[in-house]
Amino acid sequence: MAMKGDLTEGPILRTLIMFSIPTLMSNALQSLSGTVNSIWVGRLIGEEALAATANANIIMFLVSSAAFGFGMAGTVKIGQRFGARNIDGARRAFGTAVGFCSILMVLIAVLGWFTAPGLLTLLETPVEAYELALVYLRLIFISMPFMMVSIILTMGLRGTGDARTPLIFMGVTVVLDAIFNPMLIAGIGPFPRLGIAGSALSTIIASFISFLAMIAYVYRRDLPLRLRGVELRYLKPAREELGFIVGKGLPMGAQMLLMSAAGIIVVGLVNREGLLMTAAYGAAMQLFTYIQMPAMAIGGAVSAMTAQFIGARKWDTLNHVTRAGVLVNFVLTGSVTALLLLFDRPALVLFLGPDSPAVPLARHIQFLASWNFILFGVTMVLTATMRAGGAVWVPLWILGIALYPVRLGFYYLGYDRLGSDAIWLSFPVAAFAALIMAWWAYRYSGWREKAIAETEAEAREQSQADGQPAGRYAPNM
């Protein structure tokens, strides 16, 4: 009998597309919110405030990467158990993820408040932006515990096959943030004039209201991850669940750190080419954000679907999910890439102005580098499938090799002949290398056999605890 949110039933391609689209729309809304906030900050306060938020956001991304990794690991376990129809087990995994990450983020918030000045100094934040960045960063640190719980709830809902609820409340967050931002920055109506603190406070208020509304929605609709009565004890991290979340989450978080560090290195290489090239790359990066969205959404959808198929022990169907993910990636990412290459000038002019000499440079960067995201998307699908089976170290090694020895090696070996083009061409070169490694690992690394062994062992343990034959677990509602 089909269960709501069960991604293992029905046509795979259609299910993947219908599950990917809300996730893609959520990502687009989140990016749009960041763009709108930057516009308000830049227009209402000035360039120093915009630089302050940029410096603070870099620190926040680095600090929260590990916690994101733990949330992703929890989502994998939730998806596996939901696919096995072990609803109680999915709630246990969710409770441990929430409890552990809440404790972790409270500690990070306290530590961040006191270390924020040193972090900004280490980042060499411009003197003009330092005080603004400090206020903004400390406020965001304070908000991190509930924001992280909200993110884990969002990721957990997707693990249970629900991408619609996160989309609804991401929309609520974006609308509220867009309304409160100018009011709190400039002191419009009854609100005080708070400057950059108003921008941070706007994000916090919008996120908090949306989070409370989502919690109420989860309980009102009796969605699978709600915890009631004795189930609230699941918020106390359990050893078995915590071992999986920490053991798998650390490598997942490390992947985000590797990507962030690689991005910082590329910015440093671009800065050597002069201010004009830096401006061109900054504009191109704005478009790159949107080009890579389909790949990120499809990768997340494939991971959730594969986790449920693994939990359901439908091993012969995993390749079908992966192939569907590759196909959808080619269509969506390829279409977005083609559109932005065809209309790159109007898009880039939005950031640089119609008469900027950086526009032709940005178009050249787009032409050489943007199509790498099609290859990147295929790699995302392959590694997402492996991660759903608990193979987290192989994707980390693939990413590390592609971004550092391959990308930087190509740059240093090719710079004398290619000049700045060595930077842009290093993107598709690294993406192609990652794709080859991911394909080999998917086919030959033995991740599937290990996932089968772990899943069968958990099924036996659960069946012994329930007094039932090993198989798809009955829901424990």
FENPEQUI-V107409 format. One record per helix or strand. SS is the DSSP state (hx for helix, st for strand). FROM is the first residue (numbers start at 1). TO is the last residue. If there is no record, write none. Layout:
# FENPEQUI-V107409
SS&FROM&TO ; SS&FROM&TO
This chain:
# FENPEQUI-V107409
hx&12&44 ; hx&47&83 ; hx&87&122 ; hx&127&159 ; hx&164&186 ; hx&196&220 ; hx&229&235 ; hx&239&271 ; hx&275&291 ; hx&293&311 ; hx&315&342 ; hx&344&352 ; hx&358&369 ; hx&372&388 ; hx&393&418 ; hx&421&444 ; hx&447&466
